[in-house]
Amino acid sequence: LVSLLVWQLAVAGHTLWLCANAARVAARAEVVGKDGERAARSALPRGLESGLEVGKSGEGVRVRVRVPFILPRWRTPITVAATAALGRGP
């Protein structure tokens, strides 16, 4: 049971890392006039795309992803979110 809990925490941490990367990719895309949601989707594994939410957060992009459960066919109610913003330059 402890091993399953530790593994689930590792999955949650990895999901948060992927979410932060997707937010950075989406912010970069929007700075150059591209679709941020499409860019965020391309930065995530297919299994995380179903719970993806992308939206504006002030000057940046906020990405929210549902954390997968280590047992197949079950979903956790836990989500992680990350925000990224890039300046448009001079």
C-alpha distances in whole Angstrom, upper triangle without the diagonal:
4,5,5,6,9,10,11,12,14,15,17,19,20,21,23,25,26,27,29,31,31,33,35,36,37,39,41,42,43,45,47,48,45,42,39,37,38,37,34,33,34,32,29,27,28,24,25,28,28,26,29,31,34,37,39,38,42,43,40,37,34,31,28,25,22,19,18,14,12,13,17,19,17,18,17,20,19,22,23,27,29,33,36,39,42,46,49,51,54
4,5,5,6,9,10,11,12,14,15,17,18,20,21,23,24,26,27,29,30,32,33,35,36,38,39,41,42,44,46,46,44,42,38,36,37,37,33,33,34,31,28,27,28,25,25,28,28,27,29,31,33,36,38,37,40,41,38,36,33,30,27,25,22,19,18,15,13,15,18,21,19,19,18,20,19,22,22,26,28,32,34,38,40,44,47,49,52
4,5,5,6,9,10,11,12,14,15,16,18,20,21,23,24,26,27,28,30,32,33,34,36,38,39,41,42,44,45,42,40,37,35,36,35,31,31,31,29,26,24,26,23,23,27,27,26,28,30,33,35,37,37,40,41,37,35,32,29,27,24,21,18,16,14,11,13,17,20,18,19,17,20,19,21,22,25,27,31,33,37,39,43,45,47,51
4,5,5,6,9,10,10,12,14,15,16,18,20,21,22,24,26,27,28,30,31,32,35,36,37,39,41,42,43,40,38,35,32,33,32,29,28,29,27,24,22,23,20,20,24,24,22,25,27,30,33,35,35,38,39,35,33,30,27,24,21,18,15,13,10,8,10,13,16,14,15,14,17,16,19,20,23,25,29,31,35,38,42,44,46,50
4,5,5,6,9,10,11,12,14,15,17,19,20,21,23,25,26,27,29,30,31,33,35,36,37,39,41,42,39,37,34,32,33,32,28,28,29,27,24,22,24,20,20,24,23,22,24,26,28,31,33,32,35,37,33,31,28,25,22,20,17,14,13,10,9,11,15,17,15,15,13,15,14,17,17,21,23,27,29,33,36,40,42,44,48
4,5,5,6,9,10,11,12,14,15,17,19,20,21,23,24,26,27,29,30,32,33,35,36,38,40,41,38,36,33,31,32,31,28,27,28,25,23,22,24,21,20,24,24,23,24,26,28,31,33,32,35,36,33,30,27,25,22,20,18,14,14,12,11,13,17,20,17,17,15,18,16,17,17,21,22,26,28,32,34,38,41,43,46
4,5,5,6,9,10,11,12,14,15,16,18,20,21,22,24,26,27,28,30,32,33,35,36,38,39,36,34,31,29,30,29,25,25,25,23,20,18,20,17,17,21,22,20,22,25,27,30,32,31,35,35,32,29,26,23,21,18,16,12,12,10,8,11,14,17,15,15,14,17,15,17,17,20,22,25,27,31,33,37,40,42,46
4,5,5,6,9,10,10,12,14,15,16,18,20,21,22,25,26,27,29,30,31,33,35,37,37,34,32,29,27,28,27,23,23,24,22,18,17,19,16,15,19,19,17,19,22,24,27,29,29,32,33,29,27,24,21,18,15,13,9,9,7,6,9,12,15,13,12,10,13,11,13,14,17,19,23,25,29,32,36,38,40,44
4,5,5,6,9,10,11,12,14,15,17,19,20,21,23,24,26,27,29,30,32,33,35,36,34,32,28,26,28,27,23,23,24,21,19,18,20,17,16,20,20,18,19,22,24,26,28,27,30,31,28,25,22,20,17,15,13,10,11,10,10,13,16,18,16,14,12,14,11,13,12,16,17,21,23,27,30,33,36,38,42
4,5,5,6,9,10,11,12,14,15,17,18,20,21,23,24,26,27,29,30,32,34,35,32,30,27,26,26,25,22,22,22,19,17,16,19,16,15,19,20,19,19,22,23,26,28,27,30,31,27,25,22,20,18,15,14,11,11,11,10,14,16,19,17,16,14,16,14,14,13,16,17,21,23,26,29,32,35,37,41
4,5,5,6,9,10,10,12,14,15,16,18,20,21,22,24,26,27,28,30,32,33,30,28,25,23,24,22,19,19,20,17,14,13,15,13,12,15,16,15,16,19,21,24,26,26,29,29,26,23,20,17,15,12,11,8,7,8,8,11,13,15,14,13,11,14,12,12,11,14,16,20,22,25,28,31,34,36,40
4,5,5,6,9,10,10,12,14,15,16,19,20,21,23,24,26,27,29,31,31,29,27,23,22,23,22,18,18,20,17,14,14,16,14,12,15,16,14,15,17,19,21,23,23,26,27,23,21,18,15,13,10,9,6,8,9,10,13,15,17,14,12,10,12,9,9,8,11,13,17,19,23,26,29,32,34,38
4,5,5,6,9,10,11,13,14,15,17,19,20,21,23,25,26,27,29,30,28,26,23,22,23,21,18,19,20,16,14,15,17,16,14,17,18,16,16,18,19,22,23,22,25,26,22,20,18,15,14,12,12,9,11,12,13,16,18,20,18,16,14,15,12,11,9,11,12,16,18,21,24,27,30,32,36
4,5,5,6,9,10,11,12,14,16,17,18,20,21,23,24,26,28,29,26,25,21,20,21,19,16,16,17,13,11,12,15,13,11,15,17,15,15,17,18,21,23,23,26,26,22,20,17,15,14,11,12,9,10,12,12,16,17,19,18,16,15,16,14,12,10,12,13,16,17,21,23,27,29,31,35
4,5,5,6,9,10,10,12,14,15,16,18,20,21,22,24,26,27,24,22,19,17,18,17,13,13,15,12,9,10,12,11,8,11,13,12,11,14,15,18,20,20,23,24,20,17,15,12,10,8,8,6,8,11,12,15,16,17,16,13,12,14,11,9,7,9,11,14,16,20,22,26,28,30,34
4,5,5,6,9,10,11,12,14,15,17,19,20,21,23,25,26,24,22,18,17,19,17,13,15,16,13,11,13,15,14,11,14,15,13,12,14,14,17,18,18,21,21,17,15,13,10,9,8,10,8,11,14,15,19,19,21,19,16,14,15,11,9,6,7,8,11,13,17,20,23,26,28,32
4,5,5,6,9,10,11,12,14,16,17,19,20,22,23,25,23,21,18,17,18,16,13,14,15,11,10,12,15,15,12,15,17,16,14,16,16,18,19,19,21,21,17,15,14,12,12,11,13,11,13,16,17,20,21,23,21,19,17,18,15,13,9,10,9,12,13,16,18,22,24,26,30
4,5,5,6,9,10,10,12,14,15,16,18,20,22,23,20,18,15,14,15,13,10,11,11,8,7,9,12,12,9,11,14,13,11,13,14,16,18,18,21,21,17,14,13,10,10,9,11,11,12,15,16,20,20,21,20,18,17,18,15,12,10,10,9,12,13,16,18,22,24,26,30
4,5,5,6,9,10,10,12,14,15,16,18,20,21,19,17,13,12,14,12,8,10,12,9,8,10,13,13,9,10,13,11,9,10,10,13,15,15,18,18,14,11,9,6,7,7,10,10,12,16,18,21,21,21,20,17,16,16,13,10,7,7,6,9,10,14,16,20,22,25,29
4,5,5,6,9,10,11,12,14,15,17,19,20,18,17,13,13,15,13,10,12,13,10,10,13,16,16,13,14,17,15,12,13,12,14,14,14,16,16,12,10,9,8,9,10,13,13,16,19,21,24,24,25,24,21,19,19,16,13,9,7,5,7,8,11,13,17,20,22,26
4,5,5,6,9,10,11,12,14,16,17,19,17,16,12,13,14,11,8,11,11,7,8,12,15,16,13,14,17,16,13,14,13,15,16,16,18,17,13,11,11,9,11,12,15,15,17,20,21,25,25,26,25,22,21,21,19,15,12,11,8,10,9,12,13,17,19,21,25
4,5,5,6,9,10,10,12,14,16,16,14,13,9,9,10,7,5,7,8,5,7,10,13,14,11,11,14,13,10,11,10,12,14,14,17,16,12,10,9,7,9,10,13,14,16,20,21,24,24,24,23,21,20,20,18,14,12,10,8,9,9,12,13,17,19,21,25
4,5,5,6,9,10,11,12,15,15,14,12,9,9,11,9,6,10,11,9,10,14,16,17,14,13,16,14,11,11,8,10,11,11,13,12,9,6,6,5,9,11,14,16,18,22,24,27,26,26,25,22,21,21,18,14,12,9,6,6,5,8,11,14,16,19,23
4,5,5,6,9,10,11,13,14,13,13,10,11,13,9,8,12,12,9,12,15,18,19,16,16,19,18,15,14,12,13,13,13,15,13,9,8,9,9,13,14,18,19,21,25,26,29,29,29,28,25,24,24,21,18,15,12,9,8,5,7,8,12,14,16,20
4,5,5,6,9,10,11,13,11,10,8,9,10,6,6,9,9,7,10,14,16,18,15,14,18,17,14,14,12,13,14,15,17,15,11,9,11,10,14,15,18,19,21,25,26,29,28,29,28,25,25,25,23,19,16,14,12,11,9,10,10,14,15,17,21
4,5,5,6,9,10,10,9,8,4,6,8,5,5,9,9,9,11,15,16,18,15,14,17,16,12,12,9,10,10,12,14,12,9,7,9,8,12,14,17,19,21,25,27,30,29,29,28,25,25,24,22,18,16,13,11,10,8,9,10,13,14,17,20
4,5,5,6,9,10,9,9,6,9,11,9,9,12,13,12,14,18,20,22,19,17,20,19,15,14,11,11,10,11,12,9,6,6,9,10,14,16,20,22,24,28,30,32,32,32,31,28,27,26,24,20,17,14,11,9,6,6,6,9,10,13,17
4,6,5,7,9,9,10,8,11,12,9,10,13,13,12,15,19,21,23,20,19,22,21,18,17,14,14,13,14,15,12,10,9,12,13,17,19,22,24,26,30,31,34,33,34,33,30,30,29,27,23,20,17,14,12,9,8,7,9,10,12,16
4,5,5,6,5,6,5,9,9,6,9,12,11,11,15,18,19,22,20,18,21,20,17,16,13,13,13,15,16,13,11,10,13,13,17,19,22,24,26,30,31,34,33,33,32,30,29,29,27,23,21,18,16,14,11,11,10,12,11,14,18
4,5,5,5,6,5,9,10,9,10,13,14,14,17,21,22,24,21,19,21,21,17,16,12,11,10,13,13,10,9,9,12,13,17,19,23,25,27,31,33,35,34,34,34,30,30,29,27,23,21,18,16,13,11,10,9,11,10,13,16
4,6,7,10,9,13,14,12,13,17,17,16,19,23,25,27,24,22,25,24,20,19,15,14,13,14,14,10,10,10,14,16,20,22,26,28,30,34,36,38,37,37,37,33,33,32,30,26,24,20,17,14,11,9,7,8,6,9,12
4,6,9,10,13,13,12,14,17,16,17,20,23,25,27,25,23,26,26,22,21,17,17,16,17,17,14,13,14,17,18,22,24,28,29,31,35,37,39,38,38,38,35,35,34,32,28,26,23,20,18,15,13,10,11,8,11,13
4,7,9,12,12,11,14,16,16,17,20,24,24,27,25,22,24,24,21,19,16,15,14,17,17,14,13,13,17,18,21,23,27,29,31,35,37,39,38,37,37,34,34,33,32,28,26,23,21,18,16,14,13,13,11,14,16
4,6,9,8,8,11,13,13,14,17,20,21,23,21,19,21,22,18,17,14,14,14,17,18,15,14,13,16,16,19,21,24,27,28,32,34,36,34,34,34,31,32,31,29,26,24,21,19,17,15,14,14,15,13,16,19
4,6,5,6,9,10,11,13,15,18,18,21,18,16,18,18,15,14,11,11,12,15,17,15,13,11,14,13,16,18,21,24,25,29,31,33,31,31,31,28,28,28,26,23,21,19,18,16,15,15,15,17,16,19,22
4,5,5,6,9,10,11,13,16,17,19,16,14,16,16,12,11,8,9,10,12,14,13,10,8,10,10,13,15,18,21,23,27,29,31,29,29,29,26,26,25,23,20,18,15,14,12,11,12,12,15,15,18,21
4,5,5,6,9,10,11,14,14,16,13,11,13,13,9,8,6,8,10,13,16,15,12,9,10,9,11,12,16,18,20,24,26,28,26,26,25,22,23,22,21,17,16,14,14,13,13,14,16,18,18,22,25
4,5,5,6,9,10,13,13,15,13,10,13,14,11,11,9,12,14,17,19,18,15,12,13,12,14,14,17,20,21,24,26,28,26,26,26,23,24,24,23,20,19,17,16,16,15,16,17,20,20,23,26
4,5,5,6,9,12,13,16,14,12,15,15,12,12,10,12,14,16,19,17,14,11,13,11,14,14,18,20,21,25,26,28,27,27,27,24,25,25,23,20,18,16,15,14,13,14,15,18,18,20,24
4,5,5,7,10,11,13,11,9,12,12,9,9,8,11,13,15,17,16,13,10,10,8,10,11,14,16,17,21,23,25,24,24,24,21,21,21,19,16,14,12,11,12,11,13,15,18,19,22,25
4,5,5,8,8,11,9,6,9,10,8,9,9,13,15,18,21,20,16,13,13,10,11,10,13,15,16,20,21,23,22,21,22,19,20,20,19,16,15,14,14,15,15,17,19,22,22,25,29
4,6,8,9,12,11,9,12,14,11,13,12,16,18,20,23,22,18,15,15,13,14,13,16,17,18,21,23,25,23,23,24,22,23,23,22,19,18,17,16,17,16,18,19,22,22,25,28
4,7,9,12,10,9,13,14,11,13,12,16,18,19,22,21,17,14,14,11,13,12,15,16,16,20,21,23,22,23,23,21,21,22,20,17,15,15,14,15,14,16,17,21,21,24,28
4,6,8,6,7,10,11,9,12,12,16,18,20,23,22,19,15,14,11,11,10,12,12,13,16,17,20,19,19,19,17,18,19,17,15,13,13,13,15,16,18,20,23,24,27,31
4,5,6,7,10,11,11,14,15,19,22,23,27,26,22,19,18,14,14,11,12,12,12,15,15,17,16,17,17,16,17,19,18,16,15,16,16,19,19,22,24,27,28,31,34
4,5,5,8,10,10,14,15,19,22,24,28,27,24,20,19,15,15,12,12,13,12,15,16,17,15,15,16,15,17,19,18,16,17,17,18,21,21,24,26,29,30,33,36
4,6,7,9,10,14,16,20,23,25,28,28,25,21,19,15,14,10,10,10,8,11,12,13,11,12,12,11,13,15,15,14,15,16,18,21,22,25,27,31,32,35,39
4,6,6,7,10,13,16,20,21,25,25,21,18,15,12,10,7,7,8,7,11,13,15,13,13,13,11,12,13,13,11,11,13,14,17,19,22,24,28,29,32,36
4,6,5,9,11,14,18,20,23,23,20,16,15,11,10,8,9,11,11,14,16,18,16,15,16,13,15,15,15,13,13,14,15,17,18,21,23,27,28,31,34
4,6,9,12,15,19,21,25,25,22,18,16,13,11,8,8,11,10,14,16,17,15,13,13,11,13,13,14,12,14,15,17,19,21,24,26,29,30,33,37
4,7,10,13,17,18,22,23,20,16,14,10,8,5,5,8,9,13,16,17,15,14,13,10,11,10,11,9,10,11,14,16,19,22,24,28,29,32,36
4,7,10,14,15,19,20,17,13,11,7,6,5,7,10,12,15,18,20,18,17,17,14,14,13,12,10,10,10,12,13,15,18,21,24,25,29,32
4,7,10,12,16,17,14,10,8,6,5,7,9,13,15,18,21,23,22,21,19,16,16,14,13,10,10,9,11,12,14,16,19,22,23,27,30
4,7,10,13,14,11,7,6,5,6,9,12,15,18,21,24,26,25,24,23,20,19,18,16,13,12,10,10,10,11,13,16,19,20,23,27
4,7,10,11,9,6,5,7,9,12,15,18,21,24,27,29,28,27,26,22,22,20,18,15,14,11,11,9,11,12,15,17,18,22,25
4,6,7,6,5,6,9,11,15,18,21,24,27,30,32,32,31,29,26,25,23,21,17,16,12,11,9,10,10,13,14,15,19,22
4,6,5,5,6,9,12,15,18,21,24,27,30,33,33,32,30,26,25,22,20,17,15,11,10,7,9,9,12,14,16,19,22
4,6,8,9,13,15,19,22,25,28,31,34,36,36,36,34,30,28,26,24,20,18,15,13,10,10,9,11,12,14,17,19
4,7,10,13,17,20,23,26,29,32,35,37,37,37,35,32,30,28,26,22,20,16,14,10,9,6,8,8,10,13,16
4,7,10,13,17,20,22,25,29,31,34,34,33,32,28,27,25,23,19,17,13,10,7,5,4,7,9,11,14,17
4,7,10,13,17,19,22,26,28,31,30,30,28,25,24,22,20,16,14,10,8,6,5,6,9,12,14,17,20
4,7,10,14,16,19,22,25,28,27,27,25,22,20,19,16,13,11,7,6,4,7,9,12,15,17,20,24
4,7,10,13,16,19,22,24,24,23,22,18,17,16,14,10,8,5,5,6,9,11,15,18,20,23,26
4,7,10,13,16,19,21,21,20,19,15,14,12,10,7,6,4,7,9,12,15,18,21,23,27,30
4,6,9,13,15,18,17,17,15,12,11,11,9,5,6,6,9,12,14,18,21,24,26,29,33
4,6,9,13,14,14,14,12,8,7,7,6,4,6,9,12,15,18,21,24,28,30,33,37
4,7,9,12,13,13,11,8,6,8,6,5,7,10,13,17,19,23,26,29,32,34,38
4,6,9,9,10,8,6,6,9,8,9,11,14,16,20,22,26,29,32,34,37,41
4,5,7,8,6,5,6,9,9,11,13,17,19,23,26,29,32,36,38,41,44
4,6,9,8,9,9,13,13,15,16,19,22,25,28,31,34,38,40,42,46
4,7,6,8,10,14,15,17,19,22,25,28,31,34,37,41,43,45,49
4,6,8,11,14,16,17,19,22,25,29,31,34,37,40,42,45,49
4,7,10,13,15,17,19,22,25,29,31,34,37,41,42,45,49
4,7,10,12,14,17,20,23,27,30,33,36,39,41,44,48
4,7,9,10,14,17,20,23,26,30,33,36,38,41,45
4,5,8,11,15,18,21,25,28,31,35,37,40,43
4,7,10,13,17,20,23,27,30,34,36,39,42
4,7,10,14,17,21,24,27,31,33,36,40
4,7,10,14,17,20,24,27,29,32,36
4,7,11,14,17,21,24,27,29,33
4,7,10,14,17,21,23,26,29
4,7,10,14,17,20,22,26
4,7,11,14,16,19,23
4,7,10,13,16,19
4,7,10,12,16
4,6,9,12
4,5,9
4,7
4
